[in-house]
Amino acid sequence: MIRIARPMAAGVLFVLMLSATAAAQQQPARNIVNVTGQLYRAQNDNHYTVFLVTSEGVIMSDPINRDFSRWLKNEISTRFRVPG
């Protein structure tokens, strides 16, 4: 019985480790959606923020976290070409 249990346990542990590694490597779901006019909603996984594009720049609410704020800053400068 022990001869069967050890390889089985090792196999289960290996599958769990692979699953955890794959989950850790997934990129967050990120996108920008136009709400109305120049008002946009930005998504970072299950978290959302909004920003308003004006001729003088962008008015932004809380950018959620550092990684998302870097991504969002790049997206805004690429898509909207407004002063920073």
C-alpha positions in Angstrom: 0.0 0.0 0.0 2.8 2.4 0.8 4.5 1.7 -2.5 1.3 3.0 -4.3 0.6 5.9 -1.9 4.0 7.6 -2.2 4.1 7.9 -6.0 0.4 9.0 -6.0 1.1 11.7 -3.3 4.2 12.9 -5.3 2.0 13.1 -8.5 -0.7 15.1 -6.7 1.9 17.4 -5.3 3.5 17.9 -8.7 0.1 18.8 -10.3 -0.6 21.2 -7.5 2.7 22.9 -7.9 2.2 23.3 -11.7 -1.2 24.8 -11.1 0.1 27.3 -8.6 2.9 28.3 -10.9 0.5 28.8 -13.8 -1.8 30.9 -11.7 1.1 33.1 -10.5 2.2 33.7 -14.1 -1.2 34.9 -15.4 -1.4 38.5 -16.4 -4.2 40.6 -14.8 -7.2 41.3 -17.0 -6.8 44.9 -18.1 -8.7 47.1 -20.4 -10.1 50.5 -21.1 -13.8 51.1 -22.0 -15.4 54.3 -23.1 -18.3 55.2 -20.8 -19.6 58.4 -22.5 -17.9 61.3 -24.3 -14.4 61.5 -23.0 -15.1 59.6 -19.8 -13.4 56.1 -19.6 -13.4 53.2 -17.2 -10.2 51.2 -16.7 -10.1 47.6 -15.4 -7.5 45.8 -13.5 -8.9 42.3 -12.8 -11.9 42.9 -10.6 -11.0 46.5 -9.8 -12.1 49.6 -11.7 -11.2 53.2 -11.9 -12.3 56.1 -14.1 -10.5 58.9 -15.9 -11.6 61.9 -18.0 -9.7 63.1 -21.0 -9.6 66.9 -21.5 -7.7 69.2 -23.9 -5.3 70.1 -20.9 -4.6 66.5 -19.8 -6.3 63.6 -18.0 -8.2 63.8 -14.7 -7.7 60.5 -12.9 -9.2 58.8 -9.9 -7.3 56.2 -7.8 -5.1 54.2 -10.1 -5.5 51.1 -7.9 -1.8 50.0 -7.6 1.7 50.8 -8.9 1.8 48.2 -11.7 -1.6 49.1 -13.0 -0.8 52.9 -12.9 2.3 52.3 -15.0 0.3 50.3 -17.5 -2.5 52.9 -17.5 -0.2 55.8 -18.0 1.4 54.1 -21.0 -2.1 53.3 -22.5 -3.4 56.8 -22.0 -0.3 58.4 -23.6 -0.5 56.0 -26.5 -4.2 56.3 -27.1 -5.0 59.9 -26.4 -1.9 62.0 -27.0 -2.7 64.6 -24.3 -0.2 66.6 -22.2 1.2 64.6 -19.3 
